[in-house]
Amino acid sequence: MSNMLKTGVLLGVLTALFVVIGYALGGQQGMVVAFAVAVAMNMVSYWFSDKIVLAMYGARPISEAEAPRLYAIVRRLATRAQIPMPPVYLIPTDAPNAFATGRSPAHAAVAVTEGIMRILDEEELEGVLAHELSHVRNRDVLISTIAATIAGAITYLAHMMQWAAFFGGGRSSDDEEGGSPWAMLLLAILAPFAAMLVQLAVSRAREYQADASGARLAGRPWGLAKALEKLETAARAEPMPANPATAHLFIVNPLSGQTLMRLFSTHPPIEERVRRLRAMHP
């Protein structure tokens, strides 16, 4: 299935979740309102999801004068990948990680944390950035970023429903259209899990693909392999305070220190990723 088709299916399923939640909150009128909100949310997600995600992590544009080594690596890899040089952002956190975002190679951005700049050498950093630019070239970032934005919105809406259920909100039990605070509470609990399952459409296969194409782009697989081992160790020692809805964007799961979140991780096991990379011929 192409990424554009996956994107359409993802937006359709998440729109349906919005409509169901709206119906639970306000019957047919709530369903109409929720549908209108979902359409607006889809448009915002498509055009502005990259900016939303960057803002969530306080990422700021960094200039070439501030990070000449970083810029040199990104420019070299972008030239090899035959994509436009993306804007580069810095995330102010010691947790080492990185992600790419944007709806197309022409509208992409790469973000790295302060921590990753400190702990990786040039060969390892090149491997990480090659992985992220491979996501850009493979057009993975569109579906990934949209999934992050809308799944986060559904989770937020579900939390609002939980509070409404606790305080007796929503339609009354004698409403001829049915519905009750208990049903609304159940839906509020299930909706984030449904959004998370839809988000898993961002399959682990794309991470293996980006690892392999990133290794070829960098010209050697061991830089990324060493980087992944370092990042996994660091993530366990210092998990990043990340929104679970956006965890799949990062090169390693920023929540890997949390056992429950690992069960729902879109990231393959680091050990297997490293094994596959070391098995590649340079």
ABEGO torsion letter per residue (X at the ends): XBAAAAAAAAAAAAAAAAAAAAAAAAEAAAAAAAAAAAAAAAAAAAAAAAAAAAAAAGBBBBBAAABAAAAAAAAAAAAAAGBBBBBBBBBBBABBBBBBBEABAABBBBBBBAAAAAABBAAAAAAAAAAAAAAAAAGAAAAAAAAAAAAAAAAAAAAAAAAAAAAGBEBBAABAAEEBAAAAAAAAAAAAAAAAAAAAABBAAAAAAAAAAAAAAAGBAAAAAAAAAAAAAAAAABBBBBBAAAAAABABBAAAABAAAAAABABBBAAAAAAAAAABBX
